[in-house]
Amino acid sequence: MRCALIRCAILGFAALTAGCAGTSRVDDQLTAGSLTQGRKAVALIMLGAFDPMCTVLQAGIGVRQGETYRIVQTARIQRTVNDTAVAELELGTGEYHVVSFTCNRPSGGMSQLAESLGGGVFKKSYASFSLAPGEFINVGYLQLVPMSSTQVSYQTRVVAVRVAVTDWPMSELERFKQQRPGLYSQMRTRLMTVPKVEPPSAQQIQARCDELRRLQAEGKLQNLPPICNPPGGAPPARKPGKTPGRGKEIGA
């Protein structure tokens, strides 16, 4: 049963319906010849996240639509002890973009990277790859990684995430070879491209530090990131109603 576009579009744990369950798979009898006849190709995407509690990972795959991107499929894995963490997608040939990435935890919590405009349309591409007829392409190990974090009581809270792409670990290559030998024998690796992350503007820097100072004043945070403190030492926690100090730089 195929997932309806919006139900599988990464917009929350409730979207993980029974029709979308399991790891994305293609017919293991596919060949370069059969794909070429239909002007199709297969993309193989390993998914991972910094949070080991993320048991379900989803990456929205879209195509360019003017200055935006329209989701067309969702690469999904459900983490298990012995199963491969590789999502398999049969796609038409052309250029594709990763437009969203979500990890869901059994508790219902989630981390998400997406700029949705609604209706399956997204504002931003986080990575891209291209497919030619008949190809079986390993486009890489797509990982959701933290950019910055802060301390809340005794726990570290991730406040910004990004994607990174590397080759699959050797252990995953071997596992995929054992579990999906037909696909492995036809697979070639061509890593997707990840745009360079631009440094934040001065306005973004100030906004982030102001938000963290507000949380500190409410007793939700104990320490500010060093980047939000002026030279010469950390300022005292801001009281409600007071004008916050100006940070010099930020990595969040």
BATIBA-214988 format. One line per 3 residues: number of its first residue (from 1); their letters; for each residue x, y, z of N, C-alpha, C. Coordinates in Angstrom, 2 decimals. Layout:
NUM	A	X/Y/Z/X/Y/Z/X/Y/Z | ... $
This chain:
1	MRC	0.85/-1.20/0.00/0.00/0.00/0.00/0.88/1.24/0.00 | 0.66/2.11/-0.97/1.50/3.30/-1.08/1.04/4.36/-0.09 | 2.01/5.10/0.45/1.67/6.16/1.40/1.12/7.36/0.64 $
4	ALI	0.09/7.97/1.16/-0.37/9.23/0.59/0.69/10.27/0.85 | 0.83/11.20/-0.08/1.94/12.16/-0.06/2.03/12.91/1.25 | 0.92/13.50/1.69/1.01/14.35/2.86/1.15/13.53/4.13 $
7	RCA	0.53/12.33/4.17/0.62/11.52/5.38/2.05/11.13/5.68 | 2.84/10.96/4.64/4.22/10.51/4.82/5.20/11.66/4.74 | 4.75/12.88/4.85/5.62/14.02/4.57/6.33/14.56/5.78 $
10	ILG	6.54/13.77/6.80/7.44/14.11/7.89/6.89/15.12/8.88 | 5.62/15.39/8.89/5.12/16.48/9.70/4.72/16.05/11.11 | 5.22/14.91/11.60/4.99/14.57/12.99/4.79/13.09/13.19 $
13	FAA	4.85/12.69/14.46/4.74/11.28/14.79/3.38/10.72/14.40 | 2.34/11.54/14.45/1.01/11.07/14.08/0.93/10.67/12.62 | 1.84/11.19/11.82/1.83/10.88/10.39/2.34/9.49/10.10 $
16	LTA	2.91/8.81/11.10/3.47/7.48/10.87/2.36/6.44/11.00 | 1.51/6.39/9.99/0.38/5.48/10.01/0.81/4.10/9.60 | -0.09/3.15/9.75/0.24/1.77/9.41/0.65/1.64/7.96 $
19	GCA	0.05/2.43/7.05/0.39/2.36/5.64/1.78/2.83/5.35 | 2.41/3.54/6.27/3.75/4.07/6.05/4.80/3.31/6.86 | 4.38/2.20/7.51/5.26/1.52/8.44/6.40/0.82/7.73 $
22	GTS	7.50/0.62/8.48/8.62/-0.13/7.95/9.62/0.72/7.20 | 10.68/0.05/6.75/11.75/0.70/6.00/11.43/0.69/4.50 | 11.74/1.79/3.82/11.47/1.89/2.38/12.24/0.81/1.64 $
25	RVD	11.54/0.05/0.79/12.15/-1.04/0.04/11.69/-1.02/-1.41 | 12.55/-1.51/-2.32/12.18/-1.70/-3.71/12.19/-3.20/-4.02 | 11.66/-3.56/-5.18/11.67/-4.95/-5.62/13.11/-5.42/-5.81 $
28	DQL	13.51/-6.49/-5.13/14.90/-6.93/-5.24/15.20/-7.63/-6.56 | 14.19/-7.73/-7.44/14.41/-8.30/-8.77/14.68/-7.23/-9.82 | 14.70/-5.97/-9.42/14.97/-4.89/-10.38/16.37/-5.05/-10.98 $
31	TAG	16.48/-4.71/-12.27/17.78/-4.74/-12.95/17.98/-3.41/-13.67 | 19.21/-3.15/-14.07/19.50/-1.93/-14.82/18.68/-1.88/-16.09 | 18.49/-3.05/-16.73/17.71/-3.09/-17.97/16.26/-2.72/-17.76 $
34	SLT	15.64/-3.30/-16.73/14.22/-3.00/-16.48/14.03/-1.55/-16.06 | 14.97/-1.01/-15.31/14.88/0.39/-14.91/15.05/1.32/-16.12 | 16.00/0.99/-16.98/16.26/1.83/-18.15/15.03/1.90/-19.05 $
37	QGR	14.34/0.80/-19.21/13.14/0.79/-20.05/12.09/1.76/-19.55 | 11.98/1.87/-18.24/11.01/2.79/-17.66/11.59/4.15/-17.31 | 12.81/4.41/-17.76/13.53/5.65/-17.40/13.46/5.88/-15.89 $
40	KAV	13.79/4.84/-15.15/13.81/4.88/-13.69/15.22/4.60/-13.18 | 15.40/4.81/-11.87/16.66/4.52/-11.20/16.34/4.24/-9.73 | 17.33/3.74/-9.00/17.15/3.46/-7.58/18.17/4.27/-6.78 $
43	ALI	17.68/4.99/-5.76/18.54/5.71/-4.83/18.57/4.94/-3.51 | 19.76/4.72/-2.97/19.96/4.01/-1.72/20.52/5.00/-0.71 | 19.77/5.25/0.36/20.12/6.30/1.32/20.18/5.71/2.72 $
46	MLG	21.36/5.72/3.33/21.47/5.34/4.73/21.12/6.55/5.58 | 20.27/6.34/6.61/19.82/7.43/7.47/20.31/7.22/8.89 | 20.73/8.30/9.54/21.19/8.22/10.92/20.97/9.53/11.63 $
49	AFD	21.07/9.51/12.96/20.89/10.71/13.77/21.74/10.62/15.02 | 22.06/11.77/15.59/22.88/11.85/16.79/22.18/11.22/18.00 | 20.85/11.17/17.95/20.07/10.68/19.09/19.81/9.18/18.93 $
52	PMC	20.38/8.32/19.78/20.17/6.87/19.65/18.74/6.45/19.93 | 17.93/7.33/20.53/16.54/7.02/20.82/15.63/7.23/19.61 | 16.16/7.78/18.52/15.36/7.97/17.31/15.21/6.61/16.63 $
55	TVL	14.05/6.02/16.76/13.83/4.69/16.20/13.26/4.74/14.79 | 12.69/5.87/14.40/12.17/6.05/13.05/12.78/7.32/12.46 | 13.41/7.19/11.29/14.02/8.32/10.61/13.38/8.46/9.24 $
58	QAG	13.10/9.71/8.85/12.47/9.96/7.56/13.13/11.16/6.89 | 13.40/11.03/5.60/13.92/12.13/4.80/12.96/12.37/3.65 | 12.45/13.58/3.55/11.56/13.92/2.46/12.37/14.21/1.20 $
61	IGV	12.03/13.55/0.12/12.73/13.71/-1.16/11.82/14.49/-2.10 | 12.33/15.60/-2.62/11.51/16.47/-3.45/12.17/16.86/-4.75 | 11.40/17.54/-5.59/11.89/18.08/-6.86/11.71/19.58/-6.86 $
64	RQG	12.54/20.25/-7.64/12.46/21.70/-7.70/11.16/22.14/-8.36 | 10.55/23.17/-7.78/9.31/23.73/-8.31/9.43/25.24/-8.22 | 10.02/25.84/-9.26/10.31/27.27/-9.20/11.36/27.55/-8.15 $
67	ETY	11.03/28.39/-7.19/11.96/28.70/-6.10/11.69/27.84/-4.87 | 10.79/26.88/-4.97/10.49/25.98/-3.86/10.71/24.54/-4.29 | 10.33/23.60/-3.41/10.54/22.18/-3.67/9.28/21.41/-3.27 $
70	RIV	8.87/20.49/-4.12/7.66/19.69/-3.88/8.07/18.26/-3.54 | 7.61/17.76/-2.41/7.98/16.42/-1.99/7.31/15.38/-2.89 | 8.07/14.34/-3.26/7.53/13.29/-4.13/7.62/11.90/-3.49 $
73	QTA	8.58/11.69/-2.60/8.68/10.42/-1.88/9.32/10.68/-0.53 | 9.18/9.69/0.35/9.81/9.77/1.67/10.69/8.55/1.88 | 11.97/8.80/2.12/12.90/7.72/2.49/12.73/7.48/3.98 $
76	RIQ	12.44/6.25/4.36/12.12/5.96/5.76/12.82/4.70/6.23 | 13.37/4.76/7.43/13.89/3.55/8.05/13.33/3.42/9.46 | 13.14/2.20/9.87/12.76/1.89/11.24/13.91/1.11/11.84 $
79	RTV	14.59/1.71/12.80/15.80/1.10/13.35/15.50/-0.21/14.06 | 16.24/-1.25/13.70/16.19/-2.52/14.41/17.63/-2.98/14.62 | 17.80/-4.00/15.44/19.14/-4.46/15.78/19.86/-5.04/14.57 $
82	NDT	19.16/-5.85/13.78/19.83/-6.59/12.72/19.57/-6.07/11.32 | 18.55/-5.25/11.14/18.19/-4.82/9.79/19.06/-3.67/9.32 | 19.24/-3.58/8.00/20.02/-2.49/7.43/19.31/-1.16/7.64 $
85	AVA	20.08/-0.09/7.79/19.52/1.26/7.99/19.46/2.02/6.68 | 19.27/1.29/5.58/19.26/1.88/4.25/17.84/1.92/3.69 | 17.41/3.12/3.27/16.13/3.28/2.60/16.36/3.15/1.10 $
88	ELE	15.46/2.45/0.43/15.56/2.20/-1.02/14.39/2.88/-1.72 | 14.70/3.69/-2.73/13.66/4.43/-3.44/13.80/4.23/-4.94 | 12.71/3.86/-5.60/12.68/3.81/-7.06/12.12/5.15/-7.55 $
91	LGT	12.91/5.86/-8.32/12.57/7.22/-8.73/12.75/7.38/-10.24 | 12.05/8.35/-10.80/12.32/8.73/-12.17/13.68/9.39/-12.26 | 14.26/9.41/-13.43/15.58/10.03/-13.57/15.48/11.55/-13.46 $
94	GEY	16.55/12.17/-12.99/16.56/13.62/-12.83/17.21/14.04/-11.53 | 16.96/15.27/-11.14/17.57/15.86/-9.94/16.57/15.81/-8.78 | 17.09/15.45/-7.61/16.26/15.36/-6.40/16.92/16.11/-5.25 $
97	HVV	16.07/16.49/-4.29/16.53/17.27/-3.14/15.99/16.70/-1.84 | 16.81/16.72/-0.80/16.34/16.40/0.56/15.72/17.67/1.12 | 14.42/17.64/1.33/13.72/18.85/1.76/13.32/18.82/3.23 $
100	SFT	13.46/17.66/3.87/13.14/17.56/5.31/13.79/16.32/5.88 | 14.02/16.35/7.18/14.61/15.20/7.88/14.03/15.19/9.29 | 13.46/14.07/9.69/12.84/13.96/11.00/13.25/12.67/11.69 $
103	CNR	13.54/12.74/12.99/13.72/11.53/13.78/12.64/11.53/14.86 | 12.00/10.38/15.03/10.93/10.22/16.01/11.35/9.23/17.08 | 11.03/9.54/18.34/11.36/8.69/19.47/10.11/7.95/19.95 $
106	PSG	10.27/6.79/20.59/9.11/6.05/21.09/8.25/6.87/22.05 | 8.86/7.80/22.76/8.13/8.63/23.72/7.23/9.64/23.03 | 7.43/9.83/21.72/6.65/10.82/20.99/7.45/12.07/20.68 $
109	GMS	8.64/12.24/21.29/9.47/13.39/20.98/10.08/13.27/19.60 | 10.52/14.39/19.05/11.10/14.36/17.72/12.06/15.52/17.51 | 12.99/15.33/16.56/13.85/16.40/16.07/13.55/16.53/14.59 $
112	QLA	13.42/17.76/14.12/13.02/17.96/12.73/13.81/19.09/12.09 | 14.16/18.89/10.85/14.81/19.91/10.04/13.96/20.06/8.79 | 13.23/21.15/8.68/12.35/21.37/7.54/11.82/22.79/7.57 $
115	ESL	11.56/23.33/6.39/10.90/24.63/6.27/9.70/24.42/5.36 | 8.62/23.91/5.96/7.42/23.57/5.20/6.59/24.80/4.90 | 6.09/24.86/3.66/5.17/25.92/3.27/3.73/25.39/3.20 $
118	GGG	3.56/24.12/3.55/2.24/23.50/3.51/1.96/22.83/2.18 | 1.07/21.85/2.20/0.67/21.18/0.97/1.77/20.40/0.30 | 2.74/19.90/1.07/3.84/19.13/0.48/4.89/19.97/-0.21 $
121	VFK	4.88/21.28/0.02/5.85/22.19/-0.59/6.79/22.69/0.49 | 8.09/22.74/0.18/9.11/23.15/1.14/9.95/24.28/0.56 | 10.48/25.07/1.47/11.22/26.27/1.08/12.68/25.98/0.75 $
124	KSY	13.26/24.98/1.40/14.72/24.82/1.36/15.14/23.42/0.98 | 16.27/23.30/0.25/16.92/22.03/-0.04/18.15/21.90/0.85 | 18.27/20.75/1.54/19.40/20.53/2.43/20.50/19.70/1.78 $
127	ASF	20.17/19.00/0.70/21.15/18.19/-0.04/20.49/17.81/-1.36 | 21.31/17.45/-2.35/20.75/17.10/-3.65/21.54/15.98/-4.30 | 20.89/15.26/-5.22/21.54/14.20/-5.98/20.81/14.04/-7.31 $
130	SLA	21.47/13.41/-8.28/20.89/13.19/-9.60/20.98/11.72/-9.95 | 20.01/11.25/-10.73/19.94/9.86/-11.15/19.78/9.78/-12.67 | 20.47/8.84/-13.28/20.34/8.56/-14.71/19.64/7.23/-14.90 $
133	PGE	19.05/6.97/-16.08/18.30/5.72/-16.29/19.14/4.48/-16.00 | 18.54/3.53/-15.26/19.18/2.25/-14.99/20.16/2.23/-13.84 | 20.36/3.36/-13.17/21.36/3.41/-12.10/20.82/2.89/-10.77 $
136	FIN	21.71/2.28/-10.00/21.50/1.95/-8.59/22.56/2.76/-7.83 | 22.17/3.90/-7.27/23.15/4.82/-6.71/23.03/4.91/-5.19 | 24.15/4.61/-4.53/24.30/4.86/-3.10/24.64/6.35/-2.97 $
139	VGY	23.68/7.14/-2.49/23.89/8.59/-2.42/24.47/9.02/-1.08 | 24.77/8.05/-0.20/25.50/8.37/1.01/24.76/8.11/2.31 | 25.47/8.40/3.38/24.96/8.27/4.75/24.51/9.66/5.19 $
142	LQL	23.21/9.88/5.19/22.63/11.17/5.54/22.35/11.18/7.03 | 22.99/12.10/7.74/22.88/12.13/9.20/22.34/13.47/9.68 | 21.48/13.42/10.70/21.02/14.62/11.38/21.96/14.86/12.55 $
145	VPM	22.70/15.97/12.52/23.73/16.23/13.53/23.47/17.57/14.21 | 23.86/17.71/15.48/23.65/18.98/16.19/24.62/20.05/15.76 | 24.12/21.28/15.64/24.98/22.44/15.37/25.34/23.15/16.66 $
148	SST	24.40/23.20/17.60/24.65/23.86/18.88/23.70/23.28/19.92 | 24.08/23.41/21.17/23.27/22.88/22.26/23.45/23.75/23.49 | 22.57/23.57/24.47/22.69/24.28/25.73/22.27/23.35/26.85 $
151	QVS	22.59/23.70/28.08/22.33/22.82/29.22/21.03/23.22/29.90 | 20.11/22.26/30.02/18.86/22.46/30.75/18.89/21.48/31.92 | 19.03/22.03/33.15/19.22/21.21/34.35/20.41/20.27/34.11 $
154	YQT	20.18/18.94/34.14/21.27/18.00/33.95/21.29/17.43/32.53 | 20.46/17.96/31.65/20.36/17.44/30.29/20.85/18.45/29.27 | 21.41/17.94/28.18/21.84/18.80/27.09/20.70/18.93/26.09 $
157	RVV	20.34/20.15/25.78/19.25/20.40/24.84/19.84/20.90/23.52 | 19.56/20.17/22.44/20.01/20.59/21.11/19.10/21.71/20.62 | 19.70/22.84/20.25/18.89/23.98/19.83/18.96/24.22/18.33 $
160	AVR	19.85/23.54/17.62/19.92/23.68/16.16/20.55/22.42/15.58 | 20.03/21.97/14.44/20.55/20.76/13.79/20.82/21.05/12.31 | 21.60/20.17/11.69/21.88/20.27/10.26/22.06/18.85/9.73 $
163	VAV	22.25/18.72/8.42/22.53/17.41/7.85/23.99/17.33/7.43 | 24.52/16.12/7.45/25.87/15.85/6.96/25.79/14.57/6.13 | 26.66/14.44/5.14/26.67/13.26/4.26/28.08/12.69/4.19 $
166	TDW	28.22/11.39/4.43/29.50/10.69/4.33/29.27/9.35/3.62 | 30.36/8.62/3.36/30.24/7.25/2.89/29.60/6.39/3.98 | 28.99/5.27/3.58/28.47/4.33/4.56/29.62/3.73/5.35 $
169	PMS	29.42/3.44/6.62/30.44/2.69/7.37/30.65/1.31/6.74 | 31.83/0.76/6.90/32.14/-0.55/6.33/31.18/-1.62/6.83 | 30.78/-1.51/8.11/29.86/-2.51/8.67/28.51/-2.48/7.95 $
172	ELE	28.06/-1.30/7.56/26.78/-1.20/6.86/26.90/-1.71/5.42 | 28.03/-1.45/4.78/28.25/-2.00/3.44/28.17/-3.53/3.47 | 28.80/-4.14/4.45/28.80/-5.59/4.55/27.40/-6.12/4.87 $
175	RFK	26.69/-5.44/5.75/25.35/-5.88/6.10/24.42/-5.77/4.89 | 24.53/-4.67/4.14/23.70/-4.50/2.96/24.03/-5.56/1.91 | 25.31/-5.88/1.77/25.73/-6.92/0.83/25.09/-8.26/1.18 $
178	QQR	25.02/-8.58/2.48/24.47/-9.85/2.92/22.94/-9.88/2.78 | 22.29/-8.75/3.09/20.83/-8.72/3.11/20.21/-8.41/1.75 | 20.91/-7.63/0.92/20.35/-7.21/-0.37/21.39/-7.44/-1.47 $
181	PGL	21.80/-8.68/-1.69/22.91/-8.96/-2.62/22.64/-8.51/-4.05 | 21.39/-8.61/-4.51/21.09/-8.19/-5.87/21.28/-6.70/-6.08 | 20.85/-5.91/-5.10/21.03/-4.46/-5.19/22.49/-4.08/-5.00 $
184	YSQ	23.15/-4.74/-4.07/24.55/-4.43/-3.78/25.42/-4.64/-5.02 | 25.18/-5.72/-5.76/26.03/-6.03/-6.92/25.92/-4.99/-8.02 | 24.79/-4.28/-8.07/24.59/-3.27/-9.12/24.84/-1.85/-8.63 $
187	MRT	25.11/-1.71/-7.34/25.22/-0.39/-6.72/26.55/0.29/-7.03 | 26.48/1.59/-7.27/27.65/2.44/-7.36/27.43/3.64/-6.43 | 28.51/4.19/-5.90/28.40/5.29/-4.93/28.68/6.63/-5.58 $
190	RLM	27.76/7.56/-5.37/27.95/8.96/-5.78/27.24/9.81/-4.73 | 28.03/10.36/-3.81/27.46/11.04/-2.65/26.68/12.29/-3.06 | 25.57/12.49/-2.37/24.78/13.70/-2.60/25.57/14.93/-2.17 $
193	TVP	25.20/16.07/-2.70/25.87/17.34/-2.43/25.11/18.09/-1.33 | 25.85/18.57/-0.33/25.27/19.35/0.76/25.75/20.79/0.62 | 24.83/21.76/0.49/25.26/23.16/0.39/26.01/23.60/1.63 $
196	KVE	26.94/24.50/1.44/27.68/25.07/2.56/26.74/25.84/3.47 | 26.85/25.61/4.77/26.01/26.32/5.74/26.59/27.71/5.97 | 25.80/28.74/5.66/26.26/30.11/5.84/26.24/30.48/7.33 $
199	PPS	27.23/31.27/7.77/27.24/31.72/9.18/26.04/32.61/9.45 | 25.56/32.64/10.69/24.39/33.46/11.01/24.72/34.94/10.92 | 23.69/35.73/10.61/23.85/37.18/10.55/23.90/37.75/11.97 $
202	AQQ	24.26/39.04/12.08/24.30/39.70/13.39/22.92/39.70/14.03 | 21.86/39.87/13.21/20.50/39.87/13.74/20.12/38.49/14.28 | 20.52/37.43/13.57/20.24/36.07/14.04/21.00/35.77/15.32 $
205	IQA	22.23/36.26/15.39/23.04/36.10/16.60/22.34/36.71/17.81 | 21.89/37.96/17.64/21.26/38.66/18.76/19.96/37.99/19.16 | 19.17/37.56/18.17/17.89/36.92/18.47/18.08/35.63/19.25 $
208	RCD	19.08/34.84/18.86/19.33/33.58/19.55/19.76/33.83/20.99 | 20.66/34.77/21.20/21.13/35.06/22.56/20.02/35.65/23.42 | 19.17/36.50/22.82/18.05/37.07/23.58/17.12/35.97/24.05 $
211	ELR	16.85/34.98/23.19/15.97/33.88/23.57/16.57/33.05/24.70 | 17.87/32.79/24.62/18.52/32.02/25.67/18.55/32.78/26.99 | 18.73/34.10/26.93/18.71/34.91/28.15/17.31/34.92/28.78 $
214	RLQ	16.29/34.93/27.92/14.92/34.87/28.44/14.69/33.57/29.20 | 15.15/32.46/28.63/15.00/31.17/29.30/15.80/31.11/30.59 | 16.97/31.74/30.58/17.78/31.79/31.80/17.08/32.58/32.89 $
217	AEG	16.47/33.71/32.51/15.76/34.55/33.48/14.56/33.83/34.07 | 13.95/32.93/33.31/12.81/32.16/33.78/13.23/30.93/34.58 | 14.53/30.73/34.70/15.02/29.59/35.46/15.05/28.30/34.68 $
220	KLQ	14.91/28.38/33.36/14.91/27.17/32.53/16.32/26.78/32.11 | 17.23/27.71/32.08/18.63/27.46/31.76/19.50/27.96/32.89 | 20.63/27.32/33.10/21.56/27.81/34.11/22.67/28.65/33.49 $
223	NLP	23.27/28.13/32.39/24.41/28.82/31.78/24.13/29.17/30.33 | 24.58/30.35/29.94/24.51/30.75/28.54/25.73/30.22/27.80 | 25.61/29.96/26.49/26.79/29.61/25.71/27.82/30.74/25.80 $
226	PIC	29.11/30.42/25.85/30.14/31.47/25.96/30.01/32.53/24.87 | 29.49/32.14/23.73/29.41/33.05/22.61/28.41/34.17/22.83 | 27.49/33.97/23.82/26.51/35.01/24.14/27.00/35.96/25.23 $
229	NPP	28.19/35.71/25.77/28.72/36.55/26.84/29.76/37.53/26.28 | 29.72/38.76/26.74/30.72/39.74/26.28/32.08/39.42/26.85 | 33.16/39.96/26.27/34.50/39.74/26.82/34.58/40.21/28.27 $
232	GGA	35.35/39.47/29.08/35.57/39.89/30.45/34.70/39.16/31.46 | 33.94/38.17/31.00/33.15/37.39/31.96/31.68/37.39/31.63 | 30.97/36.42/32.20/29.55/36.27/31.93/28.74/37.30/32.71 $
235	PPA	27.73/37.93/32.08/26.88/38.87/32.81/25.91/38.11/33.69 | 25.34/38.76/34.70/24.35/38.08/35.53/23.09/37.80/34.72 | 22.29/36.84/35.22/21.05/36.50/34.53/20.16/37.73/34.45 $
238	RKP	19.53/37.95/33.29/18.68/39.11/33.09/17.36/38.95/33.83 | 16.90/40.00/34.49/15.60/39.99/35.13/14.54/40.37/34.10 | 13.32/39.83/34.24/12.27/40.17/33.29/12.08/41.67/33.18 $
241	GKT	11.93/42.15/31.94/11.71/43.57/31.73/12.96/44.36/31.49 | 14.14/43.77/31.76/15.39/44.47/31.54/15.87/44.27/30.11 | 16.61/45.23/29.60/17.17/45.13/28.25/18.35/44.18/28.28 $
244	PGR	18.36/43.17/27.41/19.48/42.22/27.42/20.76/42.82/26.88 | 21.90/42.29/27.35/23.17/42.72/26.80/23.34/42.18/25.40 | 24.27/42.72/24.64/24.49/42.31/23.27/25.65/41.34/23.19 $
247	GKE	25.41/40.14/22.64/26.48/39.17/22.43/27.35/39.57/21.28 | 28.56/39.09/21.26/29.50/39.44/20.21/29.41/38.50/19.02 | 29.25/37.20/19.28/29.20/36.24/18.19/28.44/35.02/18.67 $
250	IGA	28.09/34.15/17.76/27.33/32.96/18.14/27.64/31.84/17.19 | 27.51/30.61/17.70/27.69/29.45/16.84/26.38/28.71/16.69 | 25.30/29.22/17.34/24.02/28.53/17.26/23.35/28.82/15.94 $
